[in-house]
Structure formats: structure tokens, C-alpha cells
């Protein structure tokens, strides 16, 4: 449940719906499903087996499992840790938005407002730098406190409570969304492939999203793999978590898009889509205050199950490498994450780096998101696949995969995928996004 909580967080609730909206739904969703199982899941398995075999954090894992003359592979572990640090710095800002909406819901902010006014409330929040800093600080403090207690007492305990609660409320909201006028249009938007709405470059975005929502490329799954027993079934775990991830992503979309089409909102609202749409629905329901507050509390919890796993990577890395205690590592890293997150929290207000957007074409928040999503995660995922498929000792690789599983027949297909399909697919993402190739022009 802790590993599922890592994969099923704001990536499924926040990023999947708005990226789907920007890419026209339908065919994009189909591509996402295919890439999740052909690329995301094989990398997920690779990270689990590497972590379980070495029983260490990412840096120690690649150092220990690399051949004697190739110890520079530990740089890949540091790259994973850096990706975790960078992503956590802006991911916690989004989680802070959820905390803010929890308080707004508790104060019944939708009362007496039109749908447009409720939706526009997010724009006010996005430009309020001081408020973003406050909620970012509180959320990072909450994350740090849980990791401070450790994997068993903190992360595992809360994941067992929060994940089932999240799934229950998502299912309930999905059932209600089936009664909205825009449900049929939303269903067609999400599940009916329409080639005219998706460019070839959008397929590559689906591939990147499959990696992002499963939390691969950050060392999270390696770290959680280090806590697994030899009797745990790696393939079964990977497919179970991927299926849960897809379920939550689709449930979130089927909550949001019926609202969009019922109340004439835009599916291309970008990062604020979740916060602009759900309150509009809650305002139309009986028990608005209770329902809205409960939902955003669970969004915060979903974010927590992800951020505590990202923080766990960082803490495990510094405790192994520098000999720090868990408590010292959690406190120092929590402070560092908050400092690094300040520019992202102030991006909407323009109170810092005034000329950033003009110079780079995106504000600081979007720049960090783009750099992490487009470069760091794909690059890390590619080298993890190469390491697992080509560098890891042959017999050790087979033993690590088959130990504890009854799905022995999956070893050869998995090996083919991590050796050939995964690297080629991820490299295509990088080439497309860098402008070196143009898939749209080629096809």
C-alpha cells in the first residue's frame, strides 16, 4: 500500500486529467494505457528487483550491483536523488494548493458564487505568493514529520488508512458524475479514439506520463524495493499497482470531465484543472461543505503518500552515504526542499525572478516541471532499463526477477522490453521534446 501510495498521488489526480485534456482525450488515453504496461511496468519491475537485491537506497544500489570496474553507475543513483529533490520542491506547492482548498471548503467559499467565480478562485490563489509559501511550508513540515518517524511507523501506517479512503470517495464521486448532463460527452472524450485530436508528439507525451504516474526514474521504487522480502512477488506487485494507478487516473478523469462539459468549462485549463472543476460540482450538491472538505483532505493525503516516498529516497540516501541519523536527514532535507520550492511558490505572483518567463518562455514552476518531466525522469528511466537489462550480472538478474513469483514466464518478455523497447521509446521522448526530431513531420 505504501508503494501504491507513491505511484497513486497527484500524478493520477492532478497531472493525468489536465494533460489528457490538453491532448484531446481518447487516443491519448489509449496510448497512455499501452505505454504504462509496455514501458512503465517493466521499469517499475526493474527498480523493485534492483532495490530488493541490493537492499539499499539508489546510490548504494548501483554502486553494489555494478561490475567492479564500472562503479561510476552510482552517478545514476545520485541523478535519481536529484530528480526526487527537484520534483518534491514544486510538487509540494501543488499539494499546498490542496491544503488551501481544504480550508476554503471548510469556510464554504462557494456559497453565493457563480460557477465562473468558483472556477476563477484558483487564479487568485495562483497569484498569491505569500499564501502559497505558507501552505508549502505547512505541507513540507507534515511530510517531514511523517518521514521523521520512519517507514514502518510513519509511511506504512498512514498508507494503509489513506489509500482505501481515497478509493472510496473517488468511486462515490464517479457514481454521482454519471448523473450529470455532460457525462456521455465526457465518456466519449476520454474513451473514444479520435485520431484528428492527437498529434504524434502527443503519443510521446503519453509515454512520459506513463513513467511519471508510476514514479519511475526517481529512485522511489528502488528504495521501496529495498524493504521487500525475498518472498514478495515483484511482477504481481508491479501489475497490481499499475492497475490501481490506471483506475485512479480514469476515475479522476471521469469525475472532472463531466463537470467540464456540463458547466461549459475548458478541458485545456492546465495545472489548475483539478481545482477549477471539482468545487463547481461540490457547490451543486447537498452537503457541499462536508463533501468538498473531505475530498480535498483526501487529495492532501494522496499527495502525502507520494511526497513521503520521495522524501524517503532522499533520507535513505543521506543516511547511507553520510551516516546521518534518520531524524537529522529528515529535518535538513525538509528545510532544503522548502528553500528550493520558494521560487515555484512565487511563480504566479511574479515576486521573484521577474524576467524568468520572458527569458525562458515559462515561469519558474512550469520550467522545473518541464525539465523534470521531459529530461530527468526519461533519462534516468532509460539508464535504469539499460542497467537492469545489460549491466546487471546475468544469473543475478534472473534470480532477482523469479524469486518469490509464480509468473516465471514473464522473465523473457520483461528482459526484451527493458533491453530494447524501453530505451528506444524513452529516447524518442527526449529527441522529440528537444526538437532534434519532429515525429509530426515524419508521420
Buried (B, 14 or more C-beta within 10 A) or exposed (E): BBBBBBBBBBBBBBBBBBBBBBBBBBBBBBBBBBBBBBBBBBBBBBBBBBBBBBEBBBBBBBBBBBEEEEEEBBEBBBBBBBBBBBBBBBBBBBBBBBBBBBEBBBEEBBEEBEBEEBBEBBEEBBBBBEBBBBBBBBBBEBBBBBBBBBBEEBBBBBBEEBBEBBBEBBEBBBEBBEEBEBBEBBBBBBBEBEEEBBBBBBBBBBBBBBBBBBBBBBBBBBBBBBBBEEEBBBBBBBBEBBBBBBBBBBBBBBBBBBBBBBBEBEBEBEBBBBBBBBBBBBBBEEEBBEBBBBBBBBBBBBBBBBBBBBBBBBBBBBBBBEEBEBBBBBBBBBEBBBEBBBBBBBBBBBBBBEEBBEEEEBBBBBBBBBBBBBBBBBBBBBBBBBBBBEBBEEEEBBEBBBBBBEBEEBBEEBBEBBBEBBBEBBEBBBBBBEEEBEBEEEE
